[in-house]
Amino acid sequence: MTQPLLSGKIALVTAAGSGIGRASAQILAANGAYVVVTDRNLEGARETVDLILQSGFRAEAQQLDVADEPAIGALFEAVAAKHGGLNILHNHAGVQIAGALEEIDATDMRKSYEINVVAHFAACRAVLPIMRKQGGGVILNTASNAGVFLDKGMLAYITTKSAVITMTKQIALEYARDGIRVNALCPGWVDTPFNVPYETQLGGRAALENVVRNLVPMGRFGRPEEIAEAVLFLCSDRSSFITGHALVVDGGECLAGGSNSTF
């Protein structure tokens, strides 16, 4: 009998209480990993774990605010001590603050960096000694297709997501010889609660759907489970010779120049 793709692996996913993070945790568990599901909202994390357990797979819920660097280190150490290691880290937490230069202030930019970049950095730094000690591991940082093109009115988001991609490549370069692969996931429009602020700004769901139809060559939202397939690829040995890569999964939006093309 063939072993599951991630049999024996311990995985941790941040912001896994809904959306892409939840789908990531589910697909990793379905392929044999024991998944530590974390979210700032513990109830959301528990809901994800319940779904995983109901499907016959293994997981546990932990509350984690990725802005709390000491909490990140403490949790990672506890997970490694309890389970004998930490093989896969999917840094998924993020925040979207819209606005052009004159519409946001330094506080907005700092918040964007704190969650979108510094929190990823802190988690990578915390997991590094664990992965080195065990002889390797996989880190997947969620960036965005917004990190590979320009988009009017999204200065903080574009800046921080492109920074995640560059940081991912640099870490991958420096630790490849330690057996640690580091890649970035760059989703486009995916139908998740993350879109609610933009939907509100546009004036409702119909307006948002119209934007997506016009921007995405495939004419639709992506589904969380479609993004999860890319997560599984990058977190498994199916991508064993890939590191420092930013995988764009966006229905072709970046080919059309992103939402900047509508202005």
PASEBA-1860 file (N, C-alpha, C; in nm, 3 decimals):
! residues 263
1> MTQPLLSG> 0.085/-0.120/0.000/0.000/0.000/0.000/0.088/0.125/0.000 ~ 0.057/0.219/-0.088/0.136/0.341/-0.100/0.113/0.433/0.019 ~ 0.225/0.484/0.074/0.215/0.578/0.186/0.160/0.712/0.137 ~ 0.080/0.781/0.220/0.036/0.916/0.183/0.156/1.007/0.156 ~ 0.136/1.104/0.071/0.243/1.191/0.025/0.319/1.258/0.139 ~ 0.250/1.294/0.246/0.313/1.367/0.358/0.313/1.283/0.485 ~ 0.313/1.154/0.470/0.310/1.064/0.586/0.426/1.094/0.681 ~ 0.397/1.109/0.810/0.500/1.133/0.910/0.541/1.277/0.923
9> KIALVTAA> 0.486/1.368/0.843/0.524/1.509/0.848/0.438/1.587/0.948 ~ 0.500/1.682/1.014/0.430/1.774/1.102/0.424/1.909/1.032 ~ 0.303/1.960/1.013/0.285/2.087/0.943/0.217/2.187/1.034 ~ 0.248/2.314/1.014/0.182/2.422/1.087/0.140/2.528/0.986 ~ 0.013/2.569/0.995/-0.042/2.669/0.904/-0.096/2.785/0.986 ~ -0.055/2.907/0.953/-0.109/3.024/1.021/-0.231/3.076/0.947 ~ -0.316/3.148/1.019/-0.439/3.205/0.962/-0.520/3.097/0.890 ~ -0.535/2.983/0.956/-0.600/2.867/0.894/-0.743/2.850/0.941
17> GSGIGRAS> -0.802/2.956/0.997/-0.938/2.948/1.046/-1.044/2.967/0.940 ~ -1.003/3.000/0.818/-1.098/3.019/0.708/-1.020/3.027/0.577 ~ -1.094/3.031/0.467/-1.038/3.059/0.336/-0.924/2.970/0.291 ~ -0.822/3.031/0.232/-0.708/2.957/0.179/-0.634/2.884/0.289 ~ -0.618/2.949/0.405/-0.548/2.884/0.516/-0.617/2.755/0.558 ~ -0.750/2.759/0.565/-0.826/2.639/0.600/-0.807/2.531/0.493 ~ -0.818/2.569/0.367/-0.802/2.473/0.259/-0.661/2.413/0.258 ~ -0.562/2.495/0.292/-0.424/2.446/0.302/-0.412/2.341/0.411
25> AQILAANG> -0.465/2.371/0.529/-0.460/2.275/0.639/-0.530/2.145/0.602 ~ -0.643/2.156/0.536/-0.720/2.038/0.499/-0.644/1.950/0.400 ~ -0.584/2.009/0.299/-0.518/1.927/0.199/-0.389/1.866/0.253 ~ -0.319/1.936/0.341/-0.199/1.880/0.402/-0.236/1.761/0.490 ~ -0.344/1.776/0.567/-0.390/1.666/0.652/-0.438/1.548/0.568 ~ -0.510/1.576/0.461/-0.563/1.470/0.376/-0.453/1.389/0.309 ~ -0.335/1.448/0.301/-0.222/1.379/0.239/-0.122/1.326/0.342 ~ -0.168/1.311/0.467/-0.090/1.238/0.566/-0.022/1.319/0.672
33> AYVVVTDR> -0.019/1.452/0.661/0.049/1.533/0.762/-0.037/1.547/0.887 ~ 0.028/1.560/1.002/-0.039/1.604/1.124/-0.030/1.756/1.122 ~ -0.145/1.823/1.124/-0.146/1.967/1.102/-0.181/2.043/1.229 ~ -0.095/2.137/1.265/-0.122/2.231/1.373/-0.188/2.352/1.308 ~ -0.317/2.367/1.333/-0.397/2.473/1.272/-0.397/2.593/1.366 ~ -0.342/2.704/1.321/-0.337/2.823/1.406/-0.416/2.937/1.344 ~ -0.467/3.021/1.431/-0.539/3.141/1.387/-0.549/3.233/1.508 ~ -0.558/3.363/1.481/-0.582/3.458/1.591/-0.718/3.430/1.655
41> NLEGARET> -0.812/3.386/1.572/-0.945/3.346/1.617/-0.944/3.196/1.646 ~ -0.934/3.158/1.773/-0.924/3.017/1.810/-1.046/2.938/1.764 ~ -1.163/3.000/1.768/-1.284/2.929/1.726/-1.276/2.890/1.579 ~ -1.222/2.979/1.496/-1.204/2.946/1.355/-1.108/2.831/1.336 ~ -0.999/2.831/1.412/-0.903/2.722/1.405/-0.968/2.590/1.446 ~ -1.050/2.595/1.549/-1.118/2.473/1.594/-1.216/2.422/1.490 ~ -1.282/2.513/1.421/-1.374/2.471/1.314/-1.298/2.399/1.204 ~ -1.181/2.451/1.169/-1.099/2.385/1.067/-1.057/2.246/1.114
49> VDLILQSG> -1.014/2.237/1.239/-0.974/2.106/1.293/-1.091/2.009/1.293 ~ -1.209/2.056/1.329/-1.326/1.969/1.328/-1.350/1.911/1.189 ~ -1.336/1.994/1.086/-1.354/1.947/0.949/-1.251/1.840/0.913 ~ -1.128/1.862/0.958/-1.021/1.765/0.931/-1.047/1.634/1.003 ~ -1.085/1.642/1.129/-1.112/1.521/1.207/-1.231/1.444/1.151 ~ -1.333/1.516/1.108/-1.451/1.453/1.051/-1.417/1.376/0.923 ~ -1.311/1.418/0.856/-1.268/1.350/0.734/-1.173/1.233/0.762 ~ -1.143/1.213/0.891/-1.060/1.099/0.929/-0.912/1.128/0.934
57> FRAEAQQL> -0.876/1.257/0.937/-0.734/1.293/0.939/-0.698/1.356/1.073 ~ -0.574/1.403/1.088/-0.524/1.444/1.219/-0.485/1.591/1.222 ~ -0.524/1.657/1.331/-0.491/1.800/1.346/-0.520/1.843/1.488 ~ -0.467/1.959/1.522/-0.497/2.024/1.650/-0.505/2.173/1.627 ~ -0.578/2.243/1.714/-0.594/2.388/1.702/-0.511/2.460/1.807 ~ -0.450/2.570/1.765/-0.375/2.656/1.856/-0.402/2.801/1.820 ~ -0.421/2.884/1.922/-0.439/3.027/1.897/-0.303/3.091/1.877 ~ -0.293/3.175/1.775/-0.167/3.244/1.749/-0.193/3.377/1.681
65> DVADEPAI> -0.144/3.483/1.741/-0.143/3.615/1.680/-0.004/3.633/1.622 ~ 0.005/3.639/1.489/0.137/3.642/1.425/0.211/3.772/1.450 ~ 0.143/3.872/1.506/0.211/3.996/1.543/0.287/3.983/1.675 ~ 0.268/3.871/1.744/0.332/3.845/1.873/0.451/3.752/1.850 ~ 0.569/3.811/1.828/0.688/3.732/1.793/0.725/3.631/1.902 ~ 0.726/3.668/2.031/0.757/3.566/2.133/0.660/3.448/2.130 ~ 0.532/3.476/2.101/0.433/3.368/2.095/0.463/3.273/1.980 ~ 0.511/3.325/1.869/0.547/3.241/1.756/0.657/3.143/1.797
73> GALFEAVA> 0.764/3.197/1.856/0.875/3.112/1.897/0.834/3.008/1.999 ~ 0.752/3.049/2.096/0.710/2.956/2.200/0.625/2.843/2.142 ~ 0.535/2.877/2.051/0.450/2.774/1.991/0.531/2.677/1.907 ~ 0.621/2.729/1.826/0.701/2.642/1.739/0.786/2.545/1.821 ~ 0.845/2.597/1.927/0.926/2.511/2.014/0.840/2.403/2.080 ~ 0.720/2.441/2.122/0.630/2.345/2.186/0.585/2.238/2.088 ~ 0.555/2.278/1.966/0.515/2.181/1.864/0.628/2.084/1.834 ~ 0.749/2.136/1.816/0.864/2.050/1.786/0.892/1.955/1.901
81> AKHGGLNI> 0.878/2.002/2.026/0.903/1.916/2.142/0.796/1.807/2.153 ~ 0.673/1.844/2.126/0.562/1.749/2.139/0.561/1.645/2.029 ~ 0.591/1.687/1.908/0.576/1.598/1.793/0.708/1.549/1.733 ~ 0.818/1.596/1.789/0.948/1.550/1.740/1.001/1.624/1.621 ~ 0.941/1.738/1.588/0.991/1.818/1.476/0.882/1.906/1.419 ~ 0.917/1.981/1.318/0.824/2.065/1.243/0.875/2.069/1.100 ~ 0.808/1.995/1.013/0.857/1.974/0.876/0.809/2.075/0.775 ~ 0.689/2.127/0.797/0.627/2.217/0.700/0.570/2.337/0.773
89> LHNHAGVQ> 0.605/2.456/0.726/0.548/2.579/0.779/0.484/2.656/0.664 ~ 0.355/2.679/0.673/0.287/2.764/0.576/0.247/2.894/0.645 ~ 0.321/3.001/0.616/0.292/3.134/0.668/0.184/3.196/0.580 ~ 0.062/3.200/0.630/-0.046/3.249/0.545/-0.109/3.379/0.592 ~ -0.088/3.418/0.715/-0.154/3.538/0.767/-0.117/3.662/0.686 ~ -0.215/3.748/0.665/-0.189/3.871/0.590/-0.298/3.973/0.614 ~ -0.272/4.097/0.573/-0.370/4.205/0.587/-0.366/4.288/0.460 ~ -0.482/4.336/0.419/-0.491/4.420/0.300/-0.540/4.558/0.339
97> IAGALEEI> -0.454/4.657/0.321/-0.490/4.797/0.347/-0.483/4.871/0.214 ~ -0.598/4.916/0.168/-0.605/4.983/0.038/-0.573/5.132/0.052 ~ -0.533/5.190/-0.060/-0.510/5.334/-0.063/-0.383/5.372/-0.136 ~ -0.390/5.483/-0.208/-0.272/5.540/-0.272/-0.192/5.620/-0.169 ~ -0.084/5.680/-0.213/0.008/5.747/-0.122/-0.061/5.850/-0.032 ~ -0.149/5.933/-0.090/-0.213/6.038/-0.011/-0.332/5.986/0.070 ~ -0.367/5.859/0.052/-0.485/5.802/0.120/-0.450/5.715/0.241 ~ -0.322/5.683/0.256/-0.278/5.606/0.372/-0.171/5.686/0.445
105> DATDMRKS> -0.143/5.644/0.568/-0.037/5.711/0.642/0.068/5.610/0.687 ~ 0.166/5.657/0.761/0.276/5.569/0.802/0.226/5.458/0.893 ~ 0.122/5.484/0.969/0.066/5.378/1.054/0.011/5.264/0.971 ~ -0.056/5.296/0.862/-0.108/5.193/0.771/0.007/5.111/0.710 ~ 0.112/5.181/0.668/0.224/5.111/0.607/0.294/5.022/0.710 ~ 0.310/5.072/0.831/0.374/4.991/0.936/0.291/4.866/0.969 ~ 0.159/4.882/0.975/0.073/4.767/1.003/0.086/4.663/0.892 ~ 0.089/4.710/0.767/0.105/4.619/0.653/0.236/4.542/0.663
113> YEINVVAH> 0.343/4.612/0.694/0.473/4.545/0.707/0.475/4.450/0.825 ~ 0.411/4.490/0.936/0.413/4.407/1.056/0.351/4.270/1.029 ~ 0.238/4.268/0.959/0.167/4.142/0.937/0.216/4.071/0.811 ~ 0.231/4.144/0.702/0.262/4.081/0.574/0.408/4.042/0.557 ~ 0.497/4.112/0.625/0.640/4.086/0.607/0.707/4.042/0.737 ~ 0.697/4.124/0.841/0.770/4.096/0.965/0.721/3.967/1.030 ~ 0.591/3.942/1.027/0.540/3.818/1.087/0.592/3.695/1.013 ~ 0.600/3.702/0.879/0.659/3.592/0.802/0.806/3.574/0.839
121> FAACRAVL> 0.876/3.688/0.847/1.017/3.685/0.887/1.035/3.619/1.022 ~ 0.954/3.660/1.119/0.966/3.606/1.255/0.942/3.456/1.258 ~ 0.844/3.411/1.181/0.814/3.267/1.178/0.926/3.190/1.109 ~ 0.978/3.244/1.001/1.091/3.178/0.933/1.211/3.169/1.027 ~ 1.236/3.276/1.099/1.350/3.278/1.191/1.331/3.179/1.306 ~ 1.206/3.167/1.354/1.178/3.077/1.465/1.188/2.930/1.424 ~ 1.148/2.900/1.301/1.149/2.760/1.258/1.286/2.715/1.207 ~ 1.372/2.810/1.174/1.502/2.775/1.116/1.583/2.677/1.201
129> PIMRKQGG> 1.606/2.703/1.331/1.687/2.607/1.408/1.622/2.469/1.419 ~ 1.490/2.466/1.420/1.420/2.337/1.426/1.445/2.259/1.299 ~ 1.431/2.324/1.185/1.450/2.256/1.057/1.596/2.218/1.034 ~ 1.686/2.304/1.076/1.827/2.271/1.064/1.861/2.146/1.145 ~ 1.811/2.142/1.267/1.840/2.029/1.356/1.787/1.898/1.301 ~ 1.672/1.902/1.237/1.613/1.779/1.185/1.660/1.746/1.043 ~ 1.742/1.834/0.985/1.801/1.806/0.854/1.724/1.858/0.735 ~ 1.631/1.951/0.758/1.560/2.010/0.646/1.415/2.038/0.676
137> GVILNTAS> 1.347/2.094/0.579/1.207/2.126/0.594/1.160/2.213/0.480 ~ 1.034/2.252/0.485/0.973/2.333/0.380/0.903/2.452/0.443 ~ 0.929/2.570/0.389/0.860/2.692/0.429/0.787/2.746/0.306 ~ 0.660/2.776/0.324/0.581/2.837/0.218/0.523/2.968/0.271 ~ 0.561/3.078/0.208/0.512/3.210/0.248/0.405/3.256/0.150 ~ 0.288/3.291/0.201/0.186/3.345/0.112/0.217/3.491/0.081 ~ 0.237/3.519/-0.045/0.250/3.656/-0.094/0.119/3.688/-0.167 ~ 0.127/3.725/-0.292/0.009/3.754/-0.371/0.053/3.780/-0.514
145> NAGVFLDK> -0.039/3.762/-0.609/-0.003/3.805/-0.745/0.018/3.956/-0.747 ~ -0.034/4.026/-0.644/-0.009/4.169/-0.632/0.138/4.200/-0.608 ~ 0.217/4.098/-0.578/0.360/4.118/-0.562/0.438/4.112/-0.691 ~ 0.369/4.083/-0.803/0.440/4.070/-0.931/0.392/4.170/-1.035 ~ 0.295/4.256/-0.999/0.256/4.364/-1.089/0.215/4.486/-1.006 ~ 0.190/4.597/-1.073/0.151/4.719/-1.005/-0.001/4.737/-1.010 ~ -0.055/4.807/-0.911/-0.200/4.818/-0.897/-0.232/4.953/-0.834 ~ -0.298/5.040/-0.907/-0.330/5.173/-0.853/-0.413/5.162/-0.726
153> GMLAYITT> -0.380/5.246/-0.628/-0.456/5.253/-0.506/-0.428/5.144/-0.406 ~ -0.317/5.071/-0.422/-0.286/4.959/-0.332/-0.139/4.964/-0.289 ~ -0.090/5.083/-0.256/0.052/5.101/-0.230/0.107/5.009/-0.121 ~ 0.041/5.005/-0.006/0.093/4.924/0.105/0.090/4.775/0.072 ~ -0.017/4.731/0.010/-0.031/4.588/-0.021/0.071/4.544/-0.125 ~ 0.080/4.621/-0.234/0.178/4.589/-0.340/0.319/4.587/-0.284 ~ 0.354/4.688/-0.206/0.490/4.700/-0.153/0.525/4.582/-0.062 ~ 0.433/4.547/0.028/0.465/4.441/0.124/0.462/4.303/0.060
161> KSAVITMT> 0.373/4.281/-0.035/0.368/4.150/-0.098/0.488/4.126/-0.190 ~ 0.537/4.230/-0.255/0.659/4.214/-0.334/0.778/4.192/-0.241 ~ 0.775/4.254/-0.123/0.881/4.232/-0.024/0.883/4.087/0.023 ~ 0.767/4.026/0.041/0.760/3.885/0.081/0.828/3.797/-0.022 ~ 0.804/3.825/-0.149/0.866/3.745/-0.255/1.017/3.758/-0.252 ~ 1.068/3.879/-0.240/1.213/3.900/-0.235/1.273/3.834/-0.111 ~ 1.208/3.849/0.003/1.257/3.787/0.125/1.260/3.635/0.112 ~ 1.156/3.579/0.052/1.150/3.434/0.031/1.268/3.386/-0.053
169> KQIALEYA> 1.296/3.457/-0.160/1.408/3.417/-0.247/1.541/3.426/-0.175 ~ 1.559/3.529/-0.095/1.686/3.546/-0.023/1.705/3.435/0.081 ~ 1.599/3.404/0.156/1.609/3.297/0.256/1.635/3.163/0.187 ~ 1.567/3.141/0.075/1.588/3.016/0.000/1.733/3.001/-0.043 ~ 1.791/3.110/-0.090/1.931/3.109/-0.134/2.025/3.074/-0.020 ~ 1.999/3.133/0.097/2.092/3.119/0.208/2.084/2.984/0.280 ~ 1.971/2.914/0.267/1.955/2.792/0.347/1.926/2.667/0.264 ~ 1.948/2.675/0.134/1.928/2.557/0.049/2.021/2.443/0.090
177> RDGIRVNA> 2.143/2.475/0.127/2.239/2.370/0.165/2.203/2.305/0.299 ~ 2.109/2.364/0.372/2.061/2.303/0.495/1.941/2.212/0.471 ~ 1.906/2.196/0.344/1.792/2.111/0.310/1.658/2.178/0.334 ~ 1.659/2.311/0.342/1.536/2.386/0.366/1.493/2.454/0.237 ~ 1.377/2.417/0.189/1.321/2.479/0.069/1.223/2.588/0.110 ~ 1.230/2.703/0.043/1.147/2.817/0.077/1.087/2.874/-0.051 ~ 0.954/2.874/-0.060/0.887/2.925/-0.178/0.775/3.019/-0.138 ~ 0.724/3.091/-0.236/0.614/3.184/-0.213/0.492/3.144/-0.297
185> LCPGWVDT> 0.377/3.155/-0.235/0.250/3.130/-0.302/0.187/3.265/-0.335 ~ 0.146/3.283/-0.461/0.094/3.413/-0.505/-0.045/3.398/-0.564 ~ -0.146/3.391/-0.478/-0.284/3.378/-0.530/-0.334/3.509/-0.590 ~ -0.431/3.495/-0.678/-0.503/3.611/-0.729/-0.636/3.623/-0.657 ~ -0.741/3.652/-0.734/-0.874/3.666/-0.675/-0.928/3.529/-0.636 ~ -0.945/3.507/-0.507/-1.000/3.383/-0.455/-1.121/3.418/-0.371 ~ -1.226/3.338/-0.383/-1.352/3.370/-0.317/-1.346/3.333/-0.169 ~ -1.299/3.427/-0.086/-1.284/3.405/0.058/-1.327/3.532/0.133
193> PFNVPYET> -1.341/3.523/0.266/-1.377/3.642/0.346/-1.275/3.755/0.337 ~ -1.155/3.728/0.288/-1.052/3.830/0.275/-1.099/3.945/0.184 ~ -1.194/3.916/0.094/-1.240/4.015/-0.003/-1.348/4.107/0.051 ~ -1.399/4.079/0.171/-1.514/4.155/0.222/-1.489/4.306/0.227 ~ -1.373/4.354/0.276/-1.353/4.500/0.279/-1.359/4.563/0.140 ~ -1.301/4.495/0.041/-1.303/4.550/-0.095/-1.444/4.544/-0.153 ~ -1.515/4.435/-0.122/-1.654/4.423/-0.167/-1.738/4.539/-0.112 ~ -1.718/4.570/0.016/-1.790/4.680/0.079/-1.755/4.813/0.014
201> QLGGRAAL> -1.626/4.830/-0.014/-1.579/4.953/-0.078/-1.642/4.972/-0.216 ~ -1.662/4.863/-0.289/-1.719/4.869/-0.423/-1.871/4.888/-0.422 ~ -1.933/4.850/-0.310/-2.077/4.866/-0.301/-2.158/4.739/-0.310 ~ -2.091/4.624/-0.294/-2.167/4.499/-0.290/-2.106/4.388/-0.373 ~ -2.161/4.268/-0.355/-2.109/4.147/-0.419/-2.114/4.155/-0.571 ~ -2.223/4.209/-0.626/-2.237/4.215/-0.771/-2.125/4.297/-0.833 ~ -2.090/4.407/-0.769/-1.983/4.492/-0.820/-1.849/4.420/-0.815 ~ -1.826/4.346/-0.707/-1.701/4.271/-0.696/-1.693/4.163/-0.804
209> ENVVRNLV> -1.801/4.092/-0.825/-1.801/3.989/-0.929/-1.775/4.048/-1.067 ~ -1.827/4.167/-1.090/-1.804/4.234/-1.218/-1.656/4.269/-1.236 ~ -1.593/4.315/-1.126/-1.449/4.346/-1.130/-1.370/4.221/-1.166 ~ -1.402/4.111/-1.100/-1.329/3.987/-1.124/-1.348/3.939/-1.267 ~ -1.470/3.945/-1.319/-1.495/3.904/-1.458/-1.410/3.984/-1.555 ~ -1.393/4.113/-1.528/-1.319/4.200/-1.619/-1.169/4.185/-1.606 ~ -1.122/4.153/-1.485/-0.977/4.149/-1.460/-0.913/4.015/-1.490 ~ -0.985/3.909/-1.463/-0.926/3.775/-1.471/-0.958/3.713/-1.606
217> PMGRFGRP> -0.856/3.680/-1.686/-0.882/3.621/-1.817/-0.973/3.499/-1.813 ~ -0.965/3.419/-1.706/-1.053/3.303/-1.694/-1.194/3.342/-1.651 ~ -1.215/3.469/-1.615/-1.347/3.522/-1.593/-1.415/3.484/-1.463 ~ -1.338/3.440/-1.363/-1.401/3.397/-1.238/-1.302/3.406/-1.123 ~ -1.358/3.392/-1.002/-1.276/3.375/-0.883/-1.207/3.238/-0.888 ~ -1.092/3.229/-0.820/-1.037/3.098/-0.788/-1.108/3.044/-0.665 ~ -1.100/2.914/-0.646/-1.158/2.850/-0.528/-1.046/2.813/-0.431 ~ -1.070/2.822/-0.300/-0.965/2.789/-0.204/-0.903/2.652/-0.229
225> EEIAEAVL> -0.984/2.554/-0.269/-0.930/2.420/-0.293/-0.837/2.416/-0.415 ~ -0.855/2.509/-0.509/-0.762/2.516/-0.622/-0.626/2.570/-0.576 ~ -0.628/2.669/-0.489/-0.503/2.722/-0.434/-0.436/2.616/-0.347 ~ -0.517/2.537/-0.277/-0.461/2.432/-0.191/-0.381/2.329/-0.270 ~ -0.419/2.304/-0.394/-0.342/2.210/-0.476/-0.199/2.263/-0.497 ~ -0.187/2.393/-0.513/-0.052/2.453/-0.527/0.023/2.444/-0.396 ~ -0.048/2.460/-0.284/0.015/2.444/-0.152/0.072/2.304/-0.138 ~ -0.007/2.205/-0.171/0.039/2.066/-0.160/0.161/2.042/-0.247
233> FLCSDRSS> 0.159/2.093/-0.368/0.274/2.078/-0.457/0.400/2.137/-0.396 ~ 0.391/2.259/-0.347/0.510/2.328/-0.296/0.556/2.275/-0.161 ~ 0.467/2.211/-0.086/0.502/2.160/0.047/0.542/2.013/0.046 ~ 0.536/1.950/-0.069/0.566/1.807/-0.078/0.688/1.783/-0.167 ~ 0.729/1.658/-0.173/0.844/1.623/-0.257/0.813/1.628/-0.406 ~ 0.690/1.658/-0.441/0.658/1.681/-0.582/0.734/1.802/-0.635 ~ 0.775/1.891/-0.545/0.853/2.009/-0.584/0.992/2.005/-0.522 ~ 1.048/1.885/-0.511/1.173/1.866/-0.436/1.293/1.941/-0.493
241> FITGHALV> 1.288/1.984/-0.619/1.400/2.058/-0.679/1.362/2.204/-0.704 ~ 1.264/2.252/-0.629/1.218/2.390/-0.645/1.236/2.465/-0.514 ~ 1.310/2.573/-0.518/1.322/2.663/-0.403/1.343/2.805/-0.454 ~ 1.296/2.902/-0.377/1.308/3.041/-0.416/1.214/3.081/-0.527 ~ 1.106/3.006/-0.544/1.013/3.032/-0.654/0.886/3.099/-0.603 ~ 0.831/3.190/-0.682/0.702/3.253/-0.651/0.600/3.198/-0.751 ~ 0.514/3.111/-0.703/0.416/3.045/-0.790/0.287/3.126/-0.792 ~ 0.256/3.180/-0.910/0.136/3.261/-0.928/0.020/3.171/-0.967
249> VDGGECLA> -0.090/3.183/-0.892/-0.210/3.104/-0.919/-0.326/3.203/-0.925 ~ -0.354/3.256/-1.043/-0.448/3.370/-1.050/-0.537/3.373/-1.173 ~ -0.552/3.259/-1.240/-0.641/3.257/-1.356/-0.595/3.345/-1.471 ~ -0.466/3.382/-1.470/-0.410/3.462/-1.578/-0.415/3.612/-1.557 ~ -0.456/3.656/-1.437/-0.469/3.800/-1.414/-0.339/3.875/-1.438 ~ -0.227/3.817/-1.392/-0.100/3.889/-1.407/-0.061/3.903/-1.554 ~ -0.113/3.818/-1.640/-0.084/3.829/-1.784/-0.148/3.954/-1.842 ~ -0.260/3.994/-1.781/-0.333/4.111/-1.829/-0.291/4.238/-1.758
257> GGSNSTF> -0.193/4.226/-1.669/-0.142/4.344/-1.600/-0.210/4.376/-1.470 ~ -0.297/4.285/-1.421/-0.363/4.307/-1.294/-0.468/4.416/-1.303 ~ -0.516/4.459/-1.186/-0.626/4.557/-1.185/-0.583/4.694/-1.234 ~ -0.450/4.716/-1.246/-0.400/4.842/-1.303/-0.448/4.860/-1.446 ~ -0.479/4.747/-1.514/-0.518/4.755/-1.653/-0.657/4.816/-1.672 ~ -0.732/4.834/-1.564/-0.867/4.890/-1.575/-0.866/5.041/-1.564 ~ -0.752/5.101/-1.533/-0.747/5.246/-1.513/-0.696/5.315/-1.640
END
